[in-house]
Amino acid sequence: MSDALTLRPARASDAEAIGQLHADSWRRHYRGAFSEAYLDGDIEADRNEVWTARLAAPSSSDVTLVAEHRDELLGFVHAIGDDDPQWGSLIDNLHVRYDQQRRGVGRLLMAAAGPAVAERSRHSGLYLWVLQQNTRAQDFYRALGGTCVEQAPCPPPGGQPGRLHGHPFRLRFAWHDASDLRDI
């Protein structure tokens, strides 16, 4: 990655670009888990609405960072501080533009988000959920020191029934101390 890659806190004006990247990522990686009708529908509007709300009134314990190159969004990460009493803070979203994957963008986002959310949280742990079918992401999280600790049924996006295809499962990956990601 070029020296011009920058990480910064997300702003409300980033909501549309983040929503588009989020929708594109789901369309590429969630086929077979989410229904085709949902993925081929207007998920950009759905994701834009979510990100507009999140970035308009961010929680003081949450962290949303974007990675840019020459003002172009390459990826983002969103963490929710102290989400779970056992596991700690949640990496709720980590998405990197498809043509930028395997170039270190995700690693940089995780290396920044882990310590940033740890500074705002009472619990040192960090976790995320990944679809069982997404083996590339699982390999990435293992390379960052994450451990798969649990398998569970995947709830539908937005908590609405009828958007899943089959019975997909998700895996919980956990880190004992989010600050350790600083050193990856």
N, CA and C atoms as an extended XYZ file, in Angstrom:
552
Properties=species:S:1:pos:R:3:atomname:S:1:resname:S:1:resid:I:1 pbc="F F F"
N         0.841       -1.174        0.000 N   MET     1
C         0.000        0.000        0.000 CA  MET     1
C         0.887        1.238        0.000 C   MET     1
N         0.514        2.227       -0.700 N   SER     2
C         1.264        3.467       -0.833 CA  SER     2
C         1.298        4.242        0.475 C   SER     2
N         2.272        5.138        0.599 N   ASP     3
C         2.374        6.008        1.768 CA  ASP     3
C         1.158        6.914        1.909 C   ASP     3
N         0.398        7.093        0.833 N   ALA     4
C        -0.736        8.002        0.865 CA  ALA     4
C        -1.970        7.392        1.533 C   ALA     4
N        -1.887        6.141        2.007 N   LEU     5
C        -3.009        5.551        2.726 CA  LEU     5
C        -3.143        6.232        4.075 C   LEU     5
N        -4.346        6.696        4.376 N   THR     6
C        -4.578        7.345        5.660 CA  THR     6
C        -5.737        6.677        6.377 C   THR     6
N        -5.647        6.663        7.690 N   LEU     7
C        -6.737        6.211        8.546 CA  LEU     7
C        -7.227        7.419        9.309 C   LEU     7
N        -8.546        7.526        9.448 N   ARG     8
C        -9.123        8.642       10.200 CA  ARG     8
C       -10.479        8.219       10.728 C   ARG     8
N       -10.957        8.932       11.759 N   PRO     9
C       -12.318        8.677       12.224 CA  PRO     9
C       -13.327        8.998       11.131 C   PRO     9
N       -14.365        8.178       11.042 N   ALA    10
C       -15.420        8.426       10.063 CA  ALA    10
C       -16.196        9.676       10.442 C   ALA    10
N       -16.690       10.356        9.419 N   ARG    11
C       -17.522       11.549        9.597 CA  ARG    11
C       -18.914       11.258        9.028 C   ARG    11
N       -19.870       12.067        9.408 N   ALA    12
C       -21.235       11.910        8.895 CA  ALA    12
C       -21.254       11.946        7.365 C   ALA    12
N       -20.372       12.721        6.770 N   SER    13
C       -20.327       12.828        5.309 CA  SER    13
C       -19.821       11.547        4.631 C   SER    13
N       -19.313       10.588        5.398 N   ASP    14
C       -18.837        9.314        4.849 CA  ASP    14
C       -19.946        8.276        4.727 C   ASP    14
N       -21.131        8.558        5.251 N   ALA    15
C       -22.185        7.548        5.356 CA  ALA    15
C       -22.524        6.895        4.016 C   ALA    15
N       -22.670        7.664        2.970 N   GLU    16
C       -23.056        7.086        1.677 CA  GLU    16
C       -21.967        6.162        1.131 C   GLU    16
N       -20.719        6.585        1.176 N   ALA    17
C       -19.625        5.751        0.675 CA  ALA    17
C       -19.480        4.476        1.510 C   ALA    17
N       -19.625        4.590        2.821 N   ILE    18
C       -19.553        3.415        3.690 CA  ILE    18
C       -20.718        2.483        3.383 C   ILE    18
N       -21.910        3.030        3.219 N   GLY    19
C       -23.083        2.210        2.898 CA  GLY    19
C       -22.922        1.461        1.587 C   GLY    19
N       -22.355        2.123        0.581 N   GLN    20
C       -22.136        1.471       -0.714 CA  GLN    20
C       -21.116        0.344       -0.601 C   GLN    20
N       -20.018        0.588        0.123 N   LEU    21
C       -19.011       -0.457        0.303 CA  LEU    21
C       -19.585       -1.627        1.094 C   LEU    21
N       -20.355       -1.328        2.137 N   HIS    22
C       -20.974       -2.366        2.952 CA  HIS    22
C       -21.903       -3.235        2.092 C   HIS    22
N       -22.750       -2.611        1.282 N   ALA    23
C       -23.674       -3.347        0.415 CA  ALA    23
C       -22.909       -4.197       -0.596 C   ALA    23
N       -21.875       -3.639       -1.215 N   ASP    24
C       -21.084       -4.382       -2.187 CA  ASP    24
C       -20.420       -5.596       -1.531 C   ASP    24
N       -19.895       -5.416       -0.340 N   SER    25
C       -19.250       -6.509        0.370 CA  SER    25
C       -20.241       -7.625        0.684 C   SER    25
N       -21.425       -7.269        1.163 N   TRP    26
C       -22.433       -8.291        1.434 CA  TRP    26
C       -22.824       -9.025        0.162 C   TRP    26
N       -22.986       -8.305       -0.929 N   ARG    27
C       -23.360       -8.964       -2.187 CA  ARG    27
C       -22.294       -9.947       -2.648 C   ARG    27
N       -21.055       -9.626       -2.438 N   ARG    28
C       -19.964      -10.495       -2.880 CA  ARG    28
C       -19.728      -11.688       -1.947 C   ARG    28
N       -19.885      -11.471       -0.654 N   HIS    29
C       -19.446      -12.488        0.310 CA  HIS    29
C       -20.565      -13.217        1.035 C   HIS    29
N       -21.809      -12.759        0.915 N   TYR    30
C       -22.895      -13.363        1.684 CA  TYR    30
C       -23.852      -14.184        0.827 C   TYR    30
N       -23.488      -14.417       -0.438 N   ARG    31
C       -24.306      -15.277       -1.298 CA  ARG    31
C       -24.317      -16.683       -0.696 C   ARG    31
N       -25.484      -17.267       -0.677 N   GLY    32
C       -25.626      -18.591       -0.083 CA  GLY    32
C       -25.990      -18.530        1.389 C   GLY    32
N       -25.808      -17.367        2.017 N   ALA    33
C       -26.188      -17.199        3.425 CA  ALA    33
C       -27.429      -16.320        3.524 C   ALA    33
N       -27.423      -15.199        2.823 N   PHE    34
C       -28.581      -14.310        2.776 CA  PHE    34
C       -29.334      -14.612        1.482 C   PHE    34
N       -30.619      -14.343        1.468 N   SER    35
C       -31.425      -14.654        0.286 CA  SER    35
C       -30.978      -13.805       -0.903 C   SER    35
N       -31.115      -14.388       -2.077 N   GLU    36
C       -30.774      -13.678       -3.313 CA  GLU    36
C       -31.656      -12.442       -3.474 C   GLU    36
N       -32.917      -12.559       -3.111 N   ALA    37
C       -33.835      -11.422       -3.238 CA  ALA    37
C       -33.365      -10.251       -2.389 C   ALA    37
N       -32.901      -10.545       -1.189 N   TYR    38
C       -32.395       -9.480       -0.318 CA  TYR    38
C       -31.112       -8.877       -0.894 C   TYR    38
N       -30.170       -9.731       -1.278 N   LEU    39
C       -28.883       -9.238       -1.786 CA  LEU    39
C       -29.033       -8.486       -3.104 C   LEU    39
N       -29.969       -8.892       -3.919 N   ASP    40
C       -30.175       -8.225       -5.203 CA  ASP    40
C       -31.136       -7.047       -5.108 C   ASP    40
N       -31.717       -6.849       -3.932 N   GLY    41
C       -32.627       -5.723       -3.711 CA  GLY    41
C       -31.850       -4.450       -3.413 C   GLY    41
N       -32.512       -3.512       -2.826 N   ASP    42
C       -31.911       -2.204       -2.554 CA  ASP    42
C       -31.223       -2.175       -1.190 C   ASP    42
N       -30.200       -3.023       -1.045 N   ILE    43
C       -29.492       -3.030        0.246 CA  ILE    43
C       -28.616       -1.788        0.401 C   ILE    43
N       -28.306       -1.110       -0.689 N   GLU    44
C       -27.560        0.147       -0.555 CA  GLU    44
C       -28.372        1.169        0.237 C   GLU    44
N       -29.649        1.281       -0.050 N   ALA    45
C       -30.490        2.218        0.692 CA  ALA    45
C       -30.560        1.811        2.161 C   ALA    45
N       -30.694        0.513        2.409 N   ASP    46
C       -30.731        0.001        3.778 CA  ASP    46
C       -29.429        0.313        4.517 C   ASP    46
N       -28.300        0.034        3.900 N   ARG    47
C       -27.003        0.276        4.536 CA  ARG    47
C       -26.737        1.776        4.676 C   ARG    47
N       -27.144        2.573        3.695 N   ASN    48
C       -26.982        4.030        3.804 CA  ASN    48
C       -27.769        4.576        4.986 C   ASN    48
N       -28.973        4.069        5.184 N   GLU    49
C       -29.799        4.504        6.313 CA  GLU    49
C       -29.117        4.150        7.634 C   GLU    49
N       -28.591        2.934        7.727 N   VAL    50
C       -27.899        2.495        8.942 CA  VAL    50
C       -26.701        3.397        9.226 C   VAL    50
N       -25.883        3.638        8.209 N   TRP    51
C       -24.653        4.411        8.423 CA  TRP    51
C       -24.931        5.890        8.632 C   TRP    51
N       -25.965        6.413        8.003 N   THR    52
C       -26.336        7.807        8.248 CA  THR    52
C       -26.710        7.989        9.711 C   THR    52
N       -27.496        7.067       10.253 N   ALA    53
C       -27.902        7.153       11.660 CA  ALA    53
C       -26.708        6.973       12.595 C   ALA    53
N       -25.878        5.988       12.324 N   ARG    54
C       -24.724        5.720       13.191 CA  ARG    54
C       -23.763        6.906       13.239 C   ARG    54
N       -23.484        7.475       12.091 N   LEU    55
C       -22.478        8.535       12.035 CA  LEU    55
C       -23.037        9.899       12.424 C   LEU    55
N       -24.347       10.050       12.385 N   ALA    56
C       -24.959       11.323       12.803 CA  ALA    56
C       -24.923       11.464       14.321 C   ALA    56
N       -25.022       10.348       15.022 N   ALA    57
C       -25.048       10.385       16.488 CA  ALA    57
C       -24.216        9.224       17.045 C   ALA    57
N       -22.899        9.287       16.868 N   PRO    58
C       -22.060        8.167       17.322 CA  PRO    58
C       -22.025        8.066       18.844 C   PRO    58
N       -21.948        6.849       19.319 N   SER    59
C       -21.800        6.599       20.750 CA  SER    59
C       -20.363        6.899       21.159 C   SER    59
N       -20.178        7.374       22.361 N   SER    60
C       -18.822        7.705       22.819 CA  SER    60
C       -17.939        6.478       22.983 C   SER    60
N       -18.538        5.281       23.086 N   SER    61
C       -17.730        4.070       23.234 CA  SER    61
C       -17.476        3.369       21.902 C   SER    61
N       -18.082        3.839       20.832 N   ASP    62
C       -17.902        3.224       19.523 CA  ASP    62
C       -16.732        3.860       18.773 C   ASP    62
N       -16.180        3.081       17.858 N   VAL    63
C       -15.080        3.539       17.012 CA  VAL    63
C       -15.427        3.183       15.573 C   VAL    63
N       -15.414        4.178       14.692 N   THR    64
C       -15.572        3.932       13.264 CA  THR    64
C       -14.422        4.642       12.562 C   THR    64
N       -13.603        3.857       11.889 N   LEU    65
C       -12.447        4.386       11.174 CA  LEU    65
C       -12.566        4.067        9.692 C   LEU    65
N       -12.066        4.958        8.858 N   VAL    66
C       -12.013        4.719        7.420 CA  VAL    66
C       -10.559        4.734        6.969 C   VAL    66
N       -10.293        3.948        5.946 N   ALA    67
C        -8.995        3.947        5.274 CA  ALA    67
C        -9.212        4.571        3.907 C   ALA    67
N        -8.375        5.550        3.585 N   GLU    68
C        -8.508        6.273        2.319 CA  GLU    68
C        -7.174        6.315        1.585 C   GLU    68
N        -7.283        6.459        0.307 N   HIS    69
C        -6.138        6.758       -0.540 CA  HIS    69
C        -6.586        7.861       -1.482 C   HIS    69
N        -5.959        9.023       -1.340 N   ARG    70
C        -6.326       10.183       -2.167 CA  ARG    70
C        -7.828       10.466       -2.109 C   ARG    70
N        -8.363       10.505       -0.900 N   ASP    71
C        -9.773       10.800       -0.636 CA  ASP    71
C       -10.738        9.749       -1.164 C   ASP    71
N       -10.251        8.576       -1.509 N   GLU    72
C       -11.106        7.494       -1.981 CA  GLU    72
C       -11.190        6.429       -0.892 C   GLU    72
N       -12.401        6.060       -0.497 N   LEU    73
C       -12.614        5.080        0.560 CA  LEU    73
C       -12.154        3.694        0.105 C   LEU    73
N       -11.232        3.095        0.881 N   LEU    74
C       -10.763        1.748        0.584 CA  LEU    74
C       -11.334        0.722        1.545 C   LEU    74
N       -11.690        1.170        2.750 N   GLY    75
C       -12.235        0.247        3.732 CA  GLY    75
C       -12.665        0.992        4.975 C   GLY    75
N       -13.355        0.261        5.858 N   PHE    76
C       -13.767        0.842        7.136 CA  PHE    76
C       -13.924       -0.256        8.170 C   PHE    76
N       -13.865        0.162        9.416 N   VAL    77
C       -14.110       -0.731       10.543 CA  VAL    77
C       -15.005        0.007       11.531 C   VAL    77
N       -15.929       -0.738       12.137 N   HIS    78
C       -16.814       -0.169       13.148 CA  HIS    78
C       -16.801       -1.103       14.351 C   HIS    78
N       -16.461       -0.568       15.524 N   ALA    79
C       -16.410       -1.353       16.759 CA  ALA    79
C       -17.355       -0.742       17.783 C   ALA    79
N       -18.026       -1.613       18.513 N   ILE    80
C       -18.959       -1.211       19.564 CA  ILE    80
C       -18.332       -1.563       20.902 C   ILE    80
N       -17.999       -0.545       21.678 N   GLY    81
C       -17.332       -0.748       22.957 CA  GLY    81
C       -18.208       -1.451       23.976 C   GLY    81
N       -17.576       -2.344       24.742 N   ASP    82
C       -18.247       -3.063       25.837 CA  ASP    82
C       -19.592       -3.650       25.419 C   ASP    82
N       -19.623       -4.296       24.283 N   ASP    83
C       -20.860       -4.866       23.751 CA  ASP    83
C       -21.332       -6.096       24.533 C   ASP    83
N       -20.399       -6.890       25.034 N   ASP    84
C       -20.738       -8.159       25.667 CA  ASP    84
C       -19.956       -8.307       26.974 C   ASP    84
N       -20.617       -8.656       28.084 N   PRO    85
C       -19.911       -8.735       29.358 CA  PRO    85
C       -18.821       -9.818       29.393 C   PRO    85
N       -18.978      -10.867       28.600 N   GLN    86
C       -17.966      -11.923       28.578 CA  GLN    86
C       -16.866      -11.652       27.557 C   GLN    86
N       -17.249      -11.196       26.364 N   TRP    87
C       -16.299      -11.106       25.251 CA  TRP    87
C       -15.754       -9.706       25.023 C   TRP    87
N       -16.391       -8.687       25.554 N   GLY    88
C       -15.887       -7.322       25.418 CA  GLY    88
C       -16.500       -6.577       24.262 C   GLY    88
N       -15.663       -5.851       23.553 N   SER    89
C       -16.106       -4.992       22.445 CA  SER    89
C       -16.280       -5.806       21.174 C   SER    89
N       -17.186       -5.365       20.336 N   LEU    90
C       -17.540       -6.064       19.104 CA  LEU    90
C       -17.028       -5.313       17.886 C   LEU    90
N       -16.274       -6.005       17.033 N   ILE    91
C       -16.006       -5.485       15.689 CA  ILE    91
C       -17.259       -5.834       14.899 C   ILE    91
N       -18.128       -4.857       14.740 N   ASP    92
C       -19.417       -5.075       14.104 CA  ASP    92
C       -19.295       -5.116       12.583 C   ASP    92
N       -18.344       -4.382       12.048 N   ASN    93
C       -18.129       -4.352       10.602 CA  ASN    93
C       -16.661       -4.116       10.303 C   ASN    93
N       -16.151       -4.889        9.368 N   LEU    94
C       -14.840       -4.648        8.767 CA  LEU    94
C       -15.005       -5.003        7.305 C   LEU    94
N       -14.914       -4.003        6.460 N   HIS    95
C       -15.083       -4.222        5.024 CA  HIS    95
C       -13.990       -3.462        4.281 C   HIS    95
N       -13.397       -4.144        3.325 N   VAL    96
C       -12.366       -3.552        2.471 CA  VAL    96
C       -12.834       -3.706        1.030 C   VAL    96
N       -12.680       -2.651        0.278 N   ARG    97
C       -13.081       -2.683       -1.134 CA  ARG    97
C       -12.465       -3.910       -1.803 C   ARG    97
N       -13.242       -4.574       -2.625 N   TYR    98
C       -12.840       -5.852       -3.215 CA  TYR    98
C       -11.492       -5.783       -3.933 C   TYR    98
N       -11.266       -4.732       -4.702 N   ASP    99
C       -10.009       -4.621       -5.450 CA  ASP    99
C        -8.828       -4.208       -4.575 C   ASP    99
N        -9.059       -3.974       -3.288 N   GLN   100
C        -7.993       -3.587       -2.365 CA  GLN   100
C        -7.705       -4.666       -1.322 C   GLN   100
N        -8.414       -5.779       -1.398 N   GLN   101
C        -8.187       -6.846       -0.431 CA  GLN   101
C        -6.819       -7.478       -0.642 C   GLN   101
N        -6.253       -7.954        0.472 N   ARG   102
C        -4.925       -8.596        0.498 CA  ARG   102
C        -3.796       -7.598        0.226 C   ARG   102
N        -4.033       -6.336        0.579 N   ARG   103
C        -3.011       -5.296        0.428 CA  ARG   103
C        -2.690       -4.617        1.752 C   ARG   103
N        -3.204       -5.166        2.847 N   GLY   104
C        -2.884       -4.636        4.168 CA  GLY   104
C        -3.866       -3.643        4.737 C   GLY   104
N        -4.924       -3.311        4.001 N   VAL   105
C        -5.890       -2.322        4.467 CA  VAL   105
C        -6.632       -2.848        5.701 C   VAL   105
N        -7.122       -4.075        5.642 N   GLY   106
C        -7.837       -4.664        6.779 CA  GLY   106
C        -6.964       -4.790        8.009 C   GLY   106
N        -5.720       -5.176        7.803 N   ARG   107
C        -4.780       -5.298        8.922 CA  ARG   107
C        -4.561       -3.941        9.594 C   ARG   107
N        -4.390       -2.892        8.799 N   LEU   108
C        -4.213       -1.553        9.369 CA  LEU   108
C        -5.447       -1.087       10.120 C   LEU   108
N        -6.622       -1.372        9.574 N   LEU   109
C        -7.859       -0.987       10.254 CA  LEU   109
C        -8.008       -1.713       11.589 C   LEU   109
N        -7.730       -3.006       11.607 N   MET   110
C        -7.820       -3.772       12.858 CA  MET   110
C        -6.767       -3.312       13.861 C   MET   110
N        -5.553       -3.033       13.372 N   ALA   111
C        -4.472       -2.588       14.263 CA  ALA   111
C        -4.800       -1.252       14.915 C   ALA   111
N        -5.581       -0.423       14.249 N   ALA   112
C        -5.987        0.867       14.820 CA  ALA   112
C        -7.248        0.744       15.668 C   ALA   112
N        -8.195       -0.057       15.225 N   ALA   113
C        -9.480       -0.164       15.931 CA  ALA   113
C        -9.354       -0.867       17.269 C   ALA   113
N        -8.555       -1.935       17.344 N   GLY   114
C        -8.423       -2.671       18.601 CA  GLY   114
C        -7.994       -1.781       19.761 C   GLY   114
N        -6.857       -1.120       19.661 N   PRO   115
C        -6.439       -0.227       20.753 CA  PRO   115
C        -7.384        0.951       20.976 C   PRO   115
N        -7.971        1.489       19.906 N   ALA   116
C        -8.873        2.642       20.060 CA  ALA   116
C       -10.109        2.265       20.866 C   ALA   116
N       -10.683        1.117       20.595 N   VAL   117
C       -11.869        0.702       21.352 CA  VAL   117
C       -11.472        0.264       22.758 C   VAL   117
N       -10.286       -0.309       22.927 N   ALA   118
C        -9.823       -0.714       24.262 CA  ALA   118
C        -9.685        0.490       25.187 C   ALA   118
N        -9.244        1.612       24.644 N   GLU   119
C        -9.091        2.832       25.445 CA  GLU   119
C       -10.427        3.362       25.958 C   GLU   119
N       -11.512        3.033       25.268 N   ARG   120
C       -12.842        3.552       25.627 CA  ARG   120
C       -13.687        2.545       26.390 C   ARG   120
N       -13.157        1.347       26.614 N   SER   121
C       -13.963        0.268       27.172 CA  SER   121
C       -13.443       -0.189       28.525 C   SER   121
N       -14.353       -0.735       29.320 N   ARG   122
C       -13.968       -1.302       30.610 CA  ARG   122
C       -13.392       -2.699       30.445 C   ARG   122
N       -13.894       -3.444       29.479 N   HIS   123
C       -13.479       -4.833       29.236 CA  HIS   123
C       -12.399       -4.840       28.161 C   HIS   123
N       -11.327       -5.591       28.374 N   SER   124
C       -10.212       -5.574       27.426 CA  SER   124
C       -10.432       -6.449       26.195 C   SER   124
N       -11.392       -7.370       26.248 N   GLY   125
C       -11.600       -8.307       25.149 CA  GLY   125
C       -12.211       -7.673       23.910 C   GLY   125
N       -12.068       -8.397       22.816 N   LEU   126
C       -12.590       -7.975       21.517 CA  LEU   126
C       -13.061       -9.222       20.789 C   LEU   126
N       -14.156       -9.103       20.070 N   TYR   127
C       -14.642      -10.245       19.292 CA  TYR   127
C       -15.364       -9.757       18.045 C   TYR   127
N       -15.630      -10.702       17.161 N   LEU   128
C       -16.415      -10.443       15.967 CA  LEU   128
C       -17.076      -11.737       15.534 C   LEU   128
N       -18.047      -11.597       14.672 N   TRP   129
C       -18.711      -12.751       14.067 CA  TRP   129
C       -18.358      -12.777       12.583 C   TRP   129
N       -18.154      -13.976       12.059 N   VAL   130
C       -17.868      -14.154       10.640 CA  VAL   130
C       -18.691      -15.341       10.152 C   VAL   130
N       -19.211      -15.247        8.940 N   LEU   131
C       -19.977      -16.362        8.389 CA  LEU   131
C       -19.076      -17.589        8.254 C   LEU   131
N       -19.629      -18.736        8.567 N   GLN   132
C       -18.873      -19.986        8.482 CA  GLN   132
C       -18.350      -20.222        7.066 C   GLN   132
N       -19.089      -19.788        6.066 N   GLN   133
C       -18.674      -19.995        4.681 CA  GLN   133
C       -17.511      -19.075        4.267 C   GLN   133
N       -17.241      -18.033        5.031 N   ASN   134
C       -16.223      -17.051        4.666 CA  ASN   134
C       -14.854      -17.486        5.218 C   ASN   134
N       -14.292      -18.503        4.603 N   THR   135
C       -13.033      -19.070        5.097 CA  THR   135
C       -11.846      -18.123        4.899 C   THR   135
N       -11.890      -17.303        3.880 N   ARG   136
C       -10.810      -16.309        3.693 CA  ARG   136
C       -10.735      -15.352        4.875 C   ARG   136
N       -11.885      -14.876        5.316 N   ALA   137
C       -11.912      -13.970        6.469 CA  ALA   137
C       -11.453      -14.697        7.727 C   ALA   137
N       -11.859      -15.941        7.892 N   GLN   138
C       -11.424      -16.706        9.062 CA  GLN   138
C        -9.899      -16.831        9.099 C   GLN   138
N        -9.302      -17.119        7.962 N   ASP   139
C        -7.834      -17.199        7.892 CA  ASP   139
C        -7.200      -15.859        8.263 C   ASP   139
N        -7.795      -14.770        7.810 N   PHE   140
C        -7.299      -13.434        8.123 CA  PHE   140
C        -7.347      -13.187        9.627 C   PHE   140
N        -8.470      -13.495       10.271 N   TYR   141
C        -8.595      -13.261       11.709 CA  TYR   141
C        -7.640      -14.145       12.510 C   TYR   141
N        -7.432      -15.373       12.068 N   ARG   142
C        -6.443      -16.233       12.736 CA  ARG   142
C        -5.039      -15.636       12.613 C   ARG   142
N        -4.726      -15.099       11.448 N   ALA   143
C        -3.405      -14.486       11.241 CA  ALA   143
C        -3.206      -13.264       12.138 C   ALA   143
N        -4.307      -12.649       12.577 N   LEU   144
C        -4.233      -11.495       13.476 CA  LEU   144
C        -4.277      -11.919       14.948 C   LEU   144
N        -4.250      -13.212       15.201 N   GLY   145
C        -4.240      -13.705       16.573 CA  GLY   145
C        -5.596      -14.030       17.148 C   GLY   145
N        -6.647      -13.967       16.343 N   GLY   146
C        -7.980      -14.308       16.817 CA  GLY   146
C        -8.153      -15.809       16.952 C   GLY   146
N        -9.003      -16.207       17.873 N   THR   147
C        -9.296      -17.612       18.118 CA  THR   147
C       -10.784      -17.845       17.921 C   THR   147
N       -11.138      -18.875       17.167 N   CYS   148
C       -12.536      -19.236       16.991 CA  CYS   148
C       -12.999      -19.911       18.279 C   CYS   148
N       -14.001      -19.334       18.936 N   VAL   149
C       -14.437      -19.819       20.241 CA  VAL   149
C       -15.879      -20.313       20.256 C   VAL   149
N       -16.632      -20.105       19.176 N   GLU   150
C       -18.045      -20.468       19.213 CA  GLU   150
C       -18.639      -20.478       17.820 C   GLU   150
N       -19.632      -21.366       17.638 N   GLN   151
C       -20.447      -21.388       16.417 CA  GLN   151
C       -21.885      -21.173       16.834 C   GLN   151
N       -22.623      -20.366       16.058 N   ALA   152
C       -24.019      -20.082       16.381 CA  ALA   152
C       -24.800      -19.850       15.091 C   ALA   152
N       -26.121      -20.041       15.130 N   PRO   153
C       -26.938      -19.713       13.958 CA  PRO   153
C       -26.818      -18.218       13.651 C   PRO   153
N       -26.884      -17.896       12.391 N   CYS   154
C       -26.763      -16.502       11.953 CA  CYS   154
C       -28.140      -15.848       11.950 C   CYS   154
N       -28.297      -14.756       12.708 N   PRO   155
C       -29.588      -14.059       12.658 CA  PRO   155
C       -29.718      -13.308       11.338 C   PRO   155
N       -30.940      -13.067       10.880 N   PRO   156
C       -31.106      -12.333        9.631 CA  PRO   156
C       -30.635      -10.892        9.777 C   PRO   156
N       -30.201      -10.282        8.685 N   PRO   157
C       -29.781       -8.883        8.758 CA  PRO   157
C       -30.947       -8.008        9.192 C   PRO   157
N       -30.662       -7.091       10.072 N   GLY   158
C       -31.694       -6.191       10.543 CA  GLY   158
C       -32.715       -6.856       11.446 C   GLY   158
N       -32.480       -8.137       11.812 N   GLY   159
C       -33.387       -8.846       12.682 CA  GLY   159
C       -34.709       -9.207       12.026 C   GLY   159
N       -34.776       -9.119       10.695 N   GLN   160
C       -36.027       -9.388        9.993 CA  GLN   160
C       -36.010      -10.789        9.385 C   GLN   160
N       -37.047      -11.574        9.615 N   PRO   161
C       -37.090      -12.925        9.058 CA  PRO   161
C       -37.238      -12.900        7.542 C   PRO   161
N       -36.914      -14.028        6.929 N   GLY   162
C       -37.131      -14.181        5.501 CA  GLY   162
C       -35.989      -13.700        4.630 C   GLY   162
N       -34.881      -13.281        5.226 N   ARG   163
C       -33.772      -12.776        4.421 CA  ARG   163
C       -32.626      -13.780        4.337 C   ARG   163
N       -32.737      -14.871        5.064 N   LEU   164
C       -31.679      -15.873        5.051 CA  LEU   164
C       -32.011      -16.976        4.059 C   LEU   164
N       -30.992      -17.609        3.582 N   HIS   165
C       -31.122      -18.732        2.677 CA  HIS   165
C       -30.579      -19.945        3.420 C   HIS   165
N       -31.368      -20.973        3.590 N   GLY   166
C       -30.886      -22.142        4.312 CA  GLY   166
C       -30.719      -21.833        5.790 C   GLY   166
N       -29.720      -22.430        6.389 N   HIS   167
C       -29.447      -22.263        7.819 CA  HIS   167
C       -27.979      -21.930        8.015 C   HIS   167
N       -27.575      -20.721        7.675 N   PRO   168
C       -26.151      -20.381        7.803 CA  PRO   168
C       -25.726      -20.260        9.266 C   PRO   168
N       -24.456      -20.530        9.490 N   PHE   169
C       -23.879      -20.379       10.816 CA  PHE   169
C       -22.809      -19.304       10.771 C   PHE   169
N       -22.553      -18.750       11.934 N   ARG   170
C       -21.508      -17.761       12.089 CA  ARG   170
C       -20.563      -18.262       13.181 C   ARG   170
N       -19.340      -17.781       13.115 N   LEU   171
C       -18.314      -18.145       14.078 CA  LEU   171
C       -17.880      -16.909       14.843 C   LEU   171
N       -17.702      -17.081       16.151 N   ARG   172
C       -17.189      -15.978       16.969 CA  ARG   172
C       -15.670      -16.141       17.055 C   ARG   172
N       -14.960      -15.082       16.641 N   PHE   173
C       -13.510      -15.006       16.818 CA  PHE   173
C       -13.253      -13.997       17.923 C   PHE   173
N       -12.332      -14.322       18.820 N   ALA   174
C       -12.092      -13.468       19.980 CA  ALA   174
C       -10.610      -13.219       20.195 C   ALA   174
N       -10.328      -12.071       20.788 N   TRP   175
C        -9.007      -11.672       21.235 CA  TRP   175
C        -9.132      -11.343       22.722 C   TRP   175
N        -8.234      -11.867       23.532 N   HIS   176
C        -8.282      -11.622       24.981 CA  HIS   176
C        -8.096      -10.137       25.293 C   HIS   176
N        -7.212       -9.485       24.557 N   ASP   177
C        -6.923       -8.076       24.814 CA  ASP   177
C        -6.867       -7.327       23.492 C   ASP   177
N        -7.822       -6.430       23.278 N   ALA   178
C        -7.899       -5.665       22.034 CA  ALA   178
C        -6.642       -4.845       21.776 C   ALA   178
N        -5.957       -4.425       22.829 N   SER   179
C        -4.739       -3.632       22.679 CA  SER   179
C        -3.633       -4.410       21.975 C   SER   179
N        -3.680       -5.757       22.043 N   ASP   180
C        -2.663       -6.576       21.389 CA  ASP   180
C        -2.666       -6.378       19.883 C   ASP   180
N        -3.766       -5.939       19.324 N   LEU   181
C        -3.835       -5.741       17.876 CA  LEU   181
C        -2.936       -4.614       17.404 C   LEU   181
N        -2.533       -3.752       18.328 N   ARG   182
C        -1.625       -2.662       17.983 CA  ARG   182
C        -0.330       -3.184       17.380 C   ARG   182
N         0.069       -4.380       17.796 N   ASP   183
C         1.365       -4.945       17.414 CA  ASP   183
C         1.322       -5.879       16.209 C   ASP   183
N         0.200       -5.938       15.517 N   ILE   184
C         0.121       -6.875       14.389 CA  ILE   184
C         0.762       -6.316       13.142 C   ILE   184
